[in-house]
Amino acid sequence: MSKITILGAGQEVGRSAILVEDKKSVVLDYGTKIEPVPPKFPLDCKPDFAVLSHAHLDHCGGAPLLFRKAKPPIYMTDVTLELSALLIKDSMKVARKEGYPSPFSKQELQRMVKHTKIVNYGEHFRLGSMSCQLYDAGHIPGSAGIVLHSKKSVFYTGDIQTNESNLLHGCALPKKVDVLITESTYGHKNHPERRHEEGKLLEYVEEALSNEGSVLLPVFAVGRSQEVLLILEKYADTIAIDGMVKAASEIIEDYGVHLKNAKKLRNILSQVKFIKTHEERGRALGKHQIIVSSAGMLGGGPAVHYLREIKDDANSKVVFTGFLIEGTPGRNLMQTSIFENLDERFEVKCGLHKLDLSAHADKSGLYKIIKHINPELVVCVHGDDCKKFAKDITETAGIEAVAPANGETLEI
């Protein structure tokens, strides 16, 4: 193994893509930067192989581009394949609706699916002269950290979580490797105590329901929505789920082997109301006080419809449970109490709350990974201030750490 080139997620969050070259080349992830629109994609590459860490668009959303003029084998877990195909199809639909071109076609997505090789955690497989293994990343169902072995060993975290959640166990890690390529999303922040945040969610829900209000939970369809459903288990029969949450939950339900308690999630999904038509959406709030719906940052999806319905009700609440990217409608709403997108603008008078139920490792978790791996070099990617995180690692852990920009190549 001789070179690592950052094609995306260098000193930024989004469009993750890392090219590793030995005698052959392998790209680890090939995602999109979905905000602001139109989405941005990684630098071009023509790898011999590809491996996807997980099914969030910032890691998988550009993968069909690899199949425009080539057919590289692409490796991932079983549920990652199904969820990636679901989200990529939806991204193409959003592009058509919003009026910007998708850089790939349905045929290229089909080629991606056709050339996917399903692998399990811990299974060894060959990528030319390199051997590869996937480790459970604990981020979303099917998420994987990726180890490559050749002259040097490399561990790419993808998105990773060291702590367990209601949905998943925490990550599994390899033993010592030479180079650690780590996400840096929360390299400068520790999350609040998880049980405290879950308790606050229950408090918000109970307060709204006791005052005959409603609760809107805009969520990421994959991972976060199922986590929220597990926290709100006792309210299952008052919950309606809409948008991509429905399809993603049905897929995840089929792959219970990846979950901490598949039986509990199945039981909850058997009680909630799945919104299937526009007519049902129009009646949902009259019958169900809790709405769990995409999109997590209010960039689109049915969540905007429900926000419009409750915006003037002081007894209702909007509760965000995840990261809100700067410039997104959700972030702007929290800052100004004004919702605005390309089509409309209105003031929101109901309660607005934000909780931290992150599926990413925080600062202490990332340092635990570094200590466990004990690498010779740490490469910091996928963060708003990767340079500062790299500097802190060098000063605190005494390990060489760098934060290359997109397009930069490291010799290892």
Residue pairs with C-beta under 8 A, 6 or more apart in sequence:
1 20
1 21
1 22
1 130
1 148
1 150
1 151
1 152
1 154
1 412
2 21
2 22
2 151
2 411
2 412
3 19
3 20
3 21
3 409
3 410
3 411
3 412
4 18
4 19
4 20
4 21
4 154
4 179
4 181
4 379
4 409
4 410
4 412
5 18
5 19
5 21
5 45
5 407
5 408
5 409
5 410
6 17
6 18
6 19
6 379
6 381
6 404
6 405
6 406
6 407
6 408
6 409
7 17
7 18
7 19
7 27
7 30
7 42
7 43
7 45
7 406
7 407
8 14
8 15
8 16
8 17
8 29
8 30
8 31
8 33
8 41
8 42
8 43
8 62
8 406
9 15
9 16
9 17
9 18
9 29
9 31
9 58
9 381
9 382
9 406
10 381
10 386
10 403
10 404
10 405
10 406
10 407
10 408
11 383
11 386
11 387
11 403
11 404
11 405
11 406
12 33
12 382
12 383
12 384
12 406
13 33
13 58
13 185
13 325
13 382
13 383
13 384
14 31
14 32
14 33
14 34
14 35
14 40
14 58
14 382
15 31
15 32
15 33
15 40
15 41
15 42
15 58
15 62
16 28
16 29
16 30
16 31
16 42
16 53
16 58
16 59
16 158
16 381
16 382
17 27
17 28
17 29
17 30
17 31
17 42
17 43
17 45
17 62
18 27
18 28
18 29
18 156
18 181
18 381
19 25
19 26
19 27
19 28
19 45
19 47
20 26
20 27
20 28
20 130
20 148
20 154
22 128
22 129
22 130
22 150
22 151
23 128
23 129
24 48
24 49
24 127
24 128
24 129
24 130
25 45
25 47
25 48
25 49
26 47
26 48
26 49
26 50
26 51
26 127
26 128
26 130
26 132
26 148
27 45
27 47
27 49
27 50
27 51
27 66
28 50
28 51
28 53
28 146
28 156
28 158
28 181
29 51
29 52
29 53
29 59
29 60
29 158
30 41
30 42
30 50
30 52
30 59
30 60
30 62
30 63
30 65
30 66
31 42
31 56
31 57
31 58
31 59
31 60
31 61
31 62
31 63
32 39
32 40
32 41
32 57
32 58
32 61
32 62
32 91
33 39
33 40
33 41
33 58
34 57
34 58
34 61
34 91
34 299
35 297
35 299
35 325
35 327
35 328
36 327
37 98
37 100
38 95
38 98
38 100
38 101
39 57
39 61
39 91
39 95
41 61
41 62
41 65
41 103
42 62
42 406
43 406
43 407
45 66
46 66
46 69
46 70
46 72
47 66
47 72
48 72
48 127
48 128
49 72
49 73
49 74
49 75
49 127
49 128
50 63
50 66
50 72
50 73
50 74
50 75
51 74
51 75
51 76
51 127
51 132
51 134
51 146
52 59
52 60
52 63
52 74
52 75
52 76
52 80
52 84
53 59
53 80
53 137
53 143
53 144
53 145
53 146
53 156
53 157
53 158
53 159
54 60
54 80
54 137
54 139
54 140
54 142
54 143
54 144
54 158
54 159
55 79
55 80
55 82
55 83
55 84
55 86
55 87
55 140
55 142
55 143
55 222
56 87
56 140
56 159
56 220
56 222
56 223
57 87
57 88
57 91
59 158
59 159
60 80
60 84
60 87
60 88
61 87
61 88
61 91
62 103
62 104
63 74
63 84
63 88
63 112
64 88
64 104
64 105
64 108
64 109
64 111
64 112
65 103
65 104
65 108
66 72
66 74
66 112
67 104
67 108
67 111
67 112
67 115
68 104
68 108
71 111
71 115
72 115
73 115
73 117
74 112
74 115
74 116
74 117
75 116
75 117
75 118
75 119
75 125
75 127
75 132
75 134
76 84
76 116
76 117
76 118
76 119
76 142
76 144
77 118
77 119
77 120
77 121
77 134
77 142
77 143
77 144
77 258
78 118
78 142
78 255
79 141
79 142
79 251
79 252
79 254
79 255
79 258
80 142
80 143
80 144
81 113
81 116
81 118
82 251
82 254
82 255
83 140
83 141
83 142
83 222
83 248
83 251
83 252
85 109
85 112
85 113
86 244
86 247
86 248
86 251
87 221
87 222
87 244
88 109
89 106
89 109
90 244
91 102
92 102
92 104
92 106
92 109
94 300
95 101
95 102
96 102
97 300
98 342
117 125
119 125
119 134
120 134
121 134
121 135
121 136
121 144
121 172
122 133
122 134
122 135
123 133
123 134
124 131
124 132
124 133
125 131
125 132
125 133
126 132
127 148
129 150
130 148
130 149
130 150
131 148
131 149
131 150
132 146
132 147
132 148
132 149
133 146
133 147
133 149
133 174
134 144
134 145
134 146
134 147
135 144
135 145
135 146
135 147
135 171
135 172
135 173
135 174
136 143
136 144
136 145
136 169
136 171
136 172
137 143
137 144
137 145
137 157
137 158
137 159
137 160
137 161
137 171
138 160
138 161
138 162
138 163
138 164
138 165
138 168
138 169
138 170
138 171
138 172
138 359
139 158
139 159
139 160
139 161
139 168
139 171
139 223
139 359
139 360
140 159
140 168
140 222
140 223
140 359
141 167
141 168
141 222
141 223
141 226
141 252
141 255
141 258
141 259
142 255
142 258
143 158
143 159
143 160
144 158
145 155
145 156
145 157
145 158
145 160
145 171
145 172
145 173
145 174
146 155
146 156
146 158
147 153
147 154
147 155
147 156
147 174
147 177
148 154
148 156
152 178
152 179
152 412
153 177
153 178
153 179
154 177
154 178
154 179
154 180
154 181
154 412
155 173
155 174
155 177
155 179
155 180
155 181
155 373
155 375
156 181
157 180
157 181
157 182
157 183
157 369
158 183
159 183
159 185
159 359
159 360
159 382
160 171
160 182
160 183
160 360
160 361
160 365
160 369
161 168
161 170
161 171
161 358
161 359
161 360
161 361
161 365
162 170
162 171
162 361
162 365
162 368
162 369
163 170
163 194
163 361
163 365
164 170
164 260
165 194
165 227
165 260
165 357
165 359
166 227
166 230
166 231
166 260
166 261
167 223
167 226
167 227
167 230
167 259
167 260
167 265
168 258
168 259
168 260
168 359
169 260
171 361
171 369
173 369
173 372
173 373
174 373
176 373
176 374
176 375
177 373
177 375
178 375
178 376
178 377
178 412
179 375
179 376
179 377
179 378
179 379
179 412
180 369
180 370
180 373
180 375
180 377
180 378
180 379
181 379
181 381
182 366
182 369
182 370
182 378
182 379
182 380
182 381
183 360
183 361
183 366
183 381
183 382
183 383
184 366
184 380
184 381
184 382
184 383
184 385
184 386
184 389
184 403
185 323
185 360
185 382
185 383
185 384
186 358
186 360
186 361
186 362
186 363
186 365
186 366
187 363
187 366
187 380
187 383
187 385
187 386
187 388
187 389
187 392
188 363
188 385
188 388
188 389
188 392
189 362
189 363
190 362
190 363
190 364
191 197
191 356
191 358
191 362
192 356
194 357
197 355
197 356
197 357
198 231
198 357
200 353
200 355
201 228
201 231
201 232
201 319
201 321
201 355
201 357
202 231
202 232
204 215
204 317
204 319
204 351
204 353
205 215
205 232
205 235
205 290
205 319
207 317
208 214
208 215
208 289
208 315
208 316
208 317
208 351
209 215
209 235
209 238
209 289
209 290
211 315
212 315
213 289
213 310
213 313
213 314
213 315
213 316
213 317
213 350
214 285
214 289
214 290
214 291
214 306
214 309
214 310
214 313
214 316
214 317
215 289
215 290
215 291
215 316
215 317
215 318
215 319
216 291
216 293
216 303
216 306
216 307
216 310
216 316
216 317
216 318
216 319
217 228
217 290
217 291
217 292
217 293
217 318
217 319
217 320
217 321
218 293
218 294
218 295
218 296
218 297
218 298
218 301
218 303
218 307
218 318
218 320
218 330
219 225
219 228
219 245
219 292
219 293
219 294
219 296
219 321
219 322
220 294
220 295
220 296
220 322
221 243
221 244
221 245
221 247
221 248
221 294
221 295
221 296
222 244
222 248
222 252
223 359
224 296
224 321
224 322
224 357
224 359
225 241
225 245
225 248
225 249
225 292
225 294
226 248
226 249
226 252
226 265
227 321
227 357
227 359
228 292
228 321
228 357
229 236
229 239
229 241
229 249
229 265
229 268
229 269
229 272
229 292
230 261
230 264
230 265
230 268
231 357
232 239
232 290
233 264
233 268
235 290
236 267
236 268
236 271
236 272
237 271
237 272
238 288
238 289
238 290
239 271
239 272
239 273
239 288
239 290
239 291
239 292
240 272
240 273
240 274
240 275
240 284
240 287
240 288
240 290
240 291
240 292
241 249
241 272
241 273
241 274
241 275
241 291
241 292
241 293
242 275
242 281
242 284
242 291
242 292
242 293
242 294
242 301
242 302
242 303
242 306
243 293
243 294
243 295
243 301
243 302
243 303
244 294
244 295
244 301
245 292
245 293
245 294
246 274
246 275
246 276
249 265
249 269
250 269
252 258
252 259
252 265
253 262
253 265
253 266
253 269
256 262
256 263
256 265
256 266
259 265
272 292
273 280
273 284
273 287
273 288
275 281
275 284
275 302
281 302
281 305
284 291
284 306
285 291
285 306
285 309
285 310
291 303
291 306
293 301
293 302
293 303
293 306
294 301
294 302
294 303
295 301
295 303
296 320
296 321
296 322
296 330
297 324
297 325
297 328
297 329
297 330
297 331
298 304
298 307
298 328
298 329
298 330
298 333
298 339
298 341
299 328
299 329
299 330
299 341
300 341
304 329
304 339
304 341
307 318
307 339
307 348
308 344
308 346
310 316
310 318
310 350
311 339
311 346
311 347
311 348
311 349
311 350
312 349
312 350
313 349
313 350
314 349
314 350
314 351
315 350
316 350
316 351
317 350
317 351
317 352
317 353
318 333
318 348
318 350
318 351
318 352
318 353
319 353
319 354
319 355
320 330
320 334
320 353
320 354
320 355
321 354
321 355
321 356
321 357
322 357
322 358
322 359
323 358
323 360
324 330
324 331
324 334
324 354
325 331
329 339
329 340
329 341
332 338
332 339
332 340
333 339
333 348
333 352
334 352
334 354
337 347
337 348
337 349
337 352
338 345
338 346
338 347
338 348
339 345
339 346
339 347
339 348
361 368
361 369
367 396
367 397
370 378
370 393
370 397
370 399
371 397
374 399
375 399
376 399
376 400
377 399
377 400
377 401
377 402
377 410
377 412
378 390
378 393
378 399
378 400
378 401
378 402
379 401
379 402
379 403
379 404
379 410
380 386
380 387
380 389
380 390
380 393
380 401
380 402
380 403
381 403
381 404
383 389
383 403
386 403
387 403
389 401
389 403
390 401
390 402
390 403
391 401
393 399
393 401
394 400
394 401
402 410
404 410
